[in-house]
Amino acid sequence: MTNITKQQEITHTPILPEGRNSTADFLKGIAVLCMIQVHLTENFAVSELEKGWFGNISMFLGGPLAAPLFMGIMGYFLASSKKSFPQLILRGVKLIVGGLLLNIGLNLHLLFLIYQGKSQINPHPYIFGVDILFLAGLSTLIIALIKLLLRDKYYLYFIIAVAIVLLTPIITIADSSATNLMNYIHSYIGARTSWSYFPLFPWMAYPLTGFAFYGLSNIATALKNISLKIIIGFSGVFAIYLVLSWKYVSGITANLPVYYHHDYIFFIWTISFLSAIIMVSAYRNIAMKNNFLNKFIKWIGVNVTAAYVFQWLIIGNISTALYKTQNEFQLAAWFAAALAAVSALILLWNKLVYYWVNDTSPEE
């Protein structure tokens, strides 16, 4: 079976019947686009821009609509997966190894400068930084174990998710930059180190919530029957909710150490926000599924892992030379360039994988 065919497999399609969960692909594409823009802001934007209104909006888009959304969808598909326990364990290990290789790849320029003696920075926090692939891998391993015990008792997964965010302040009391072995290990659990971006506490709560949401997935089918008036009215109420809570939310997403180790209040806000986004996106996806932009976003979502890896390899290595030097117009240009490069690399990657698996080219 080719990689392209594998990408077209489906385990659960409550919304659209074309062979994939189309709304999930759309949401994954949105998550990747939000990640690209926020990574550019974090690494390329001048400090004044990052700390102003532009930075606040960018960091918000790279907050709930990025990692929480992506991890929630991952949990949803872990629940729907027919993979065996050994297969899930293998997938988790692959994600962890992939996270390590990606850390090396995206910091290759910096590591080369350190090797040459041109930089005295400690390389270990960059190599072992707790990025989202580590979180995905560790979460997959743990959820695979939980799945053996709880099976389809979906409400218990959500209870565990809530317990994780409630325990986060206890788990994350450490605040140290010491680069010893235990601190590196603790960083994957929840230590407040500078390289602990997505530790298990609180972040594993999102795939667990996505897993629990699968038990309610029949609700998604009902979205096809919701009238446009209800969607418009709901969107208006939702917009008011966002405006009223903007100061609180943007204050967290703009403060990365707080965002990476957020508490249960932000978790509840994010889950309610994403629930609304999913509802509106499902309706939009049905109404506008032939729109070019819609198709492109879903295509990015289908290739989410490759897109995430390629964007970091590009942004991570260029940021060594352009760190905190770009204005908003330059950031816009970089976003367009990065998106074009990522798209081209995805096409090339898919063609290479097709060739390797079939020992022939797609055209033959």
RAQUI-V904173 format. One record per run of one state. SS is the DSSP state (H for helix, E for strand, - for the rest). FROM is the first residue (numbers start at 0). TO is the last residue. If there is no record, write none. Layout:
ss:SS from:FROM to:TO
ss:SS from:FROM to:TO
This chain:
ss:- from:0 to:1
ss:H from:2 to:6
ss:- from:7 to:20
ss:H from:21 to:43
ss:E from:44 to:44
ss:- from:45 to:45
ss:H from:46 to:50
ss:- from:51 to:51
ss:H from:52 to:60
ss:- from:61 to:61
ss:H from:62 to:79
ss:- from:80 to:83
ss:H from:84 to:105
ss:- from:106 to:106
ss:H from:107 to:115
ss:- from:116 to:122
ss:H from:123 to:126
ss:- from:127 to:128
ss:E from:129 to:129
ss:- from:130 to:130
ss:H from:131 to:149
ss:- from:150 to:152
ss:H from:153 to:170
ss:- from:171 to:179
ss:H from:180 to:188
ss:- from:189 to:194
ss:E from:195 to:195
ss:- from:196 to:198
ss:H from:199 to:213
ss:- from:214 to:216
ss:H from:217 to:224
ss:- from:225 to:226
ss:H from:227 to:252
ss:- from:253 to:254
ss:H from:255 to:259
ss:- from:260 to:262
ss:H from:263 to:286
ss:- from:287 to:290
ss:H from:291 to:301
ss:- from:302 to:302
ss:H from:303 to:321
ss:- from:322 to:324
ss:E from:325 to:325
ss:- from:326 to:326
ss:H from:327 to:357
ss:- from:358 to:363
